[in-house]
Amino acid sequence: MVNGNAVIITAERNILGKMVRTKIKNTLYPPFGFVQEHLEGPTAGSRAFVYYIPKGNKTGITIVGEFVLSGMDEKATREAVMAQYQVTFDEDNANLKNTKET
């Protein structure tokens, strides 16, 4: 669902080897980044700002936020969140490369 600069995404995600349903609201602030609010699923209540930093021909990404993951301590939550963002980055990067080739 799209409303102005906000997009709500409902998806099945692999979190620590388990498929779970999540609902996330992304409020876009191009070209700077986006606010992410986790509405449903094991990360409900998590919030973050993801912003982009130009680095010549590349772009750096910084994530600042507060994450919760049901039943996990802070260290395990951090590891799970970073692993999920890595998957997202890898998927986006592959899709961008495919877009460039067509």
Contacts in CASP RR format, 6 or more apart in sequence:
PFRMAT RR
TARGET T0000
AUTHOR 0000-0000-0000
METHOD contacts of the structure
MODEL  1
MVNGNAVIITAERNILGKMVRTKIKNTLYPPFGFVQEHLEGPTAGSRAFV
YYIPKGNKTGITIVGEFVLSGMDEKATREAVMAQYQVTFDEDNANLKNTK
ET
1 7 0 8 1.000
1 8 0 8 1.000
5 27 0 8 1.000
5 28 0 8 1.000
5 29 0 8 1.000
6 25 0 8 1.000
6 26 0 8 1.000
6 27 0 8 1.000
6 28 0 8 1.000
7 25 0 8 1.000
7 26 0 8 1.000
7 28 0 8 1.000
8 23 0 8 1.000
8 24 0 8 1.000
8 25 0 8 1.000
8 26 0 8 1.000
8 39 0 8 1.000
9 23 0 8 1.000
9 24 0 8 1.000
9 25 0 8 1.000
9 26 0 8 1.000
10 21 0 8 1.000
10 22 0 8 1.000
10 23 0 8 1.000
10 40 0 8 1.000
11 21 0 8 1.000
11 22 0 8 1.000
11 24 0 8 1.000
12 19 0 8 1.000
12 20 0 8 1.000
12 21 0 8 1.000
12 22 0 8 1.000
13 19 0 8 1.000
13 20 0 8 1.000
13 21 0 8 1.000
13 22 0 8 1.000
13 84 0 8 1.000
14 87 0 8 1.000
15 42 0 8 1.000
15 43 0 8 1.000
15 69 0 8 1.000
15 80 0 8 1.000
15 84 0 8 1.000
16 80 0 8 1.000
16 83 0 8 1.000
20 41 0 8 1.000
20 42 0 8 1.000
21 40 0 8 1.000
21 41 0 8 1.000
22 38 0 8 1.000
22 40 0 8 1.000
22 41 0 8 1.000
22 42 0 8 1.000
22 43 0 8 1.000
23 38 0 8 1.000
23 39 0 8 1.000
23 40 0 8 1.000
23 41 0 8 1.000
24 36 0 8 1.000
24 37 0 8 1.000
24 38 0 8 1.000
24 39 0 8 1.000
25 36 0 8 1.000
25 37 0 8 1.000
25 39 0 8 1.000
26 34 0 8 1.000
26 35 0 8 1.000
26 36 0 8 1.000
27 34 0 8 1.000
27 35 0 8 1.000
27 37 0 8 1.000
28 34 0 8 1.000
29 35 0 8 1.000
31 52 0 8 1.000
32 51 0 8 1.000
32 52 0 8 1.000
33 49 0 8 1.000
33 50 0 8 1.000
33 51 0 8 1.000
33 52 0 8 1.000
34 49 0 8 1.000
34 50 0 8 1.000
35 47 0 8 1.000
35 48 0 8 1.000
35 49 0 8 1.000
35 50 0 8 1.000
36 46 0 8 1.000
36 47 0 8 1.000
36 48 0 8 1.000
36 49 0 8 1.000
36 50 0 8 1.000
37 45 0 8 1.000
37 46 0 8 1.000
37 47 0 8 1.000
38 44 0 8 1.000
38 45 0 8 1.000
38 46 0 8 1.000
38 47 0 8 1.000
39 45 0 8 1.000
41 70 0 8 1.000
42 69 0 8 1.000
42 70 0 8 1.000
43 67 0 8 1.000
43 68 0 8 1.000
43 69 0 8 1.000
43 81 0 8 1.000
44 68 0 8 1.000
45 68 0 8 1.000
46 65 0 8 1.000
46 66 0 8 1.000
46 67 0 8 1.000
46 68 0 8 1.000
46 69 0 8 1.000
46 81 0 8 1.000
47 65 0 8 1.000
47 66 0 8 1.000
48 63 0 8 1.000
48 64 0 8 1.000
48 65 0 8 1.000
48 66 0 8 1.000
48 67 0 8 1.000
49 63 0 8 1.000
49 64 0 8 1.000
49 65 0 8 1.000
50 61 0 8 1.000
50 62 0 8 1.000
50 63 0 8 1.000
51 61 0 8 1.000
51 62 0 8 1.000
51 64 0 8 1.000
52 59 0 8 1.000
52 60 0 8 1.000
52 61 0 8 1.000
53 59 0 8 1.000
53 60 0 8 1.000
53 61 0 8 1.000
53 62 0 8 1.000
54 60 0 8 1.000
61 89 0 8 1.000
63 85 0 8 1.000
67 77 0 8 1.000
67 78 0 8 1.000
67 81 0 8 1.000
68 77 0 8 1.000
69 76 0 8 1.000
69 77 0 8 1.000
69 80 0 8 1.000
69 81 0 8 1.000
72 80 0 8 1.000
END
